[in-house]
């Protein structure tokens, strides 16, 4: 049973950064919406205006899903005799997005946005084996785009994303790091699409590259499990 769970953990942690909801009830696919009647306040400062529009966009995103619900990224299987695909699945959600600051600059010549979020992970085999939250920080670069709410389309880049946990019942240590600043190209794109009633659909995607490494906590169900994985996945914003 120990080797079975250790293999499962390697699979789980590799998938962790997909930052989407692979819920047992099924993947949600609705685009986030900026409701009719919302107006981004006018300002003479590009940073303040971009921050207002960025906060509006982020506040209407519930979480990110993998663009293909069947496209699971995972670490190397250390025990090929365990048919984990037939026994287990992951329910992973990256949400609670919070914009902390936005400044003119970044690698795309527009703004650099700093934020925080939470990764909530459940491992189902088929009953829940483990559930845990990992606090994350992220930095997104955006290309220049209009400062007022309206139809637009612009490039983005996940400059960095990082989540760390230590001394938990599951992990002695856990570290997830990704994004272009960490050697993993992570391009993205965002469009605001008129919905015909004054509202705008937010079409936001990122192709995130990442590295994750972990050590299971002594005395816990994951004791003896450790490993490291490099991978990537395409993710898409989902509305509330």
Secondary structure, 3 states (H helix, E strand, C coil): CHHHHHHHHHHHHHHHHHCCCCCCCCCCCCCEEECCCCCCCCCCCHHHHHHHHHHHHHHCEEEEEECCCCCCCCCCCCCCCCCHHHHCEEEEEEEEEEEEEEEECCCCEEEEEEEEEEEEEEEECCCEEEEEEEEEEEEEEEECCCCCCCCEEEEEEEEEEEEEEECCCCEEEEEEEECHHHCCCCEEEEEEEECCCCCEEEEEEEEEEEEEEEEECCCCCCCCCEEEEEEEEEEEEEEC
